[in-house]
Amino acid sequence: MPECVWPAGALLGEGALWDAQDAALLWVDIKAPAVHRFTPSSGARKTWKMPEPIGCIARRAAGGFVAALKSGFALIDLDSGRIERLGAPEPDLPANRFNDGVCDPRGMFWAGSMDDDERKPTGWLYRLDAARRWVRTDGPYICTNGPAFSSDGSRMYHTDTMGRVIYAFEIDAQGLPAGKRPHVRFEADDGFPDGMTVDAEDHLWVAHWGGWRVTRFRPDGSIERVIRLPVSQVTKCAFGGAGLATLYVTTASIGLDAVARKQQPLAGGLFACAVGIRGLPAHRFAG
C-alpha cells in the first residue's frame, strides 16, 4: 500500500529522481516553482525555491545539476542558488515550458516541452549532449512526457499525453530515436499517461494523470500489475531507497475544486511503495 511520506500539497509535483550521492529523493513542483529533497533514512525534507517553472532535474557528473526550466536548459547549484543558463531551444514559443526529462545511459539529458495551456501541439522532445548542444528528436505534441530508457539504453519510451499513447523507439548509433511505434494506448477511463520509469527487469512503470494509479507494463506492452493511489493526479514514479527497492510517486493538486480537495487530502503529496522489484540507477549528465 502506498504511504504518503511528504504531504506537501504540491501544485504540480513531478520529476522524481533518486540521488545516490545524497541518498535522497529529489522532485520538483513545476508551478510553485521549487525543488524538493526527501531523505528516507531521517525523514528530512528540504526545499529550494526556483526563479521560474522547472520541469525536471538531474545530477551532473561534474557536480551540481542540469535542469529544464521554462526558459530552457540550465546548470544549477542548489545550495548556492547559482544558475548558468545554457540557452533557450524555443525562443519563438513563449507559451511553452519544459516538462518531464531524464538522463540516458550515455549521459545525455532528454527533456520535453509543452504548451502550458495544453491546447496547441507545440511541444518537442529534445536531447542535450555533453557538448551542451541540443537537437529536436520527436514531436510535435500538446504535452510530452517521459522519456524512459531500457537498461542497456537501446530502447526509449516517450509519451504523447493528450493523445494517450506511449511510443517505443530504438536508439541508433548516433544516440537518436528511430523506428517510432505505438507501445501502449490508454482508454478514456485510464486517464492520461504521465511520467514513467523502467525497472531492472525492463518493465515500464507509468503514472496515470486522472487515473488514480501507477501501472507496470511488460516489455510487450501488456499490463503486469496496477498500484492504486488515494489521489487522482499521479504524475511521475522513480525507484530509490536501499537497493533501489522503493517506488516513489509524485502527485499534483492543481485544478482540483473544493470537493475534490476534500476527497483527496493527500493530493500533491510524495508517496512511497515497497513493490518487491528493484529499479535502475539514475544516470548523470555528462556535460
Buried (B, 14 or more C-beta within 10 A) or exposed (E): EBEBBBEBBBBBBBBBBBBEEEBBBBBBBBBBBBBBBBBBEEEEBBEBEBEEBBBBBBBBEEEBBBBBBBBBBBBBEBEEEEBEEBEBBBEEBEEBBBBBBBBBBBBBBBBBBBBBEEEBBBBBBBBBBEEBEBBEBBBBBBBBBBBBBBEEBEBBBBBBBBBBBBBBBBBEEEBBBEEEEEBBEBEEEBBBBBBBBBBBBBBBBBBBBBBBBBBBBEBEEEEBEEBEBBBBBBBBBBBBBEEBBBBBBBBBBBEBEEEBEEEBBBBBBBBBBEBEBBBBEBBBBBB
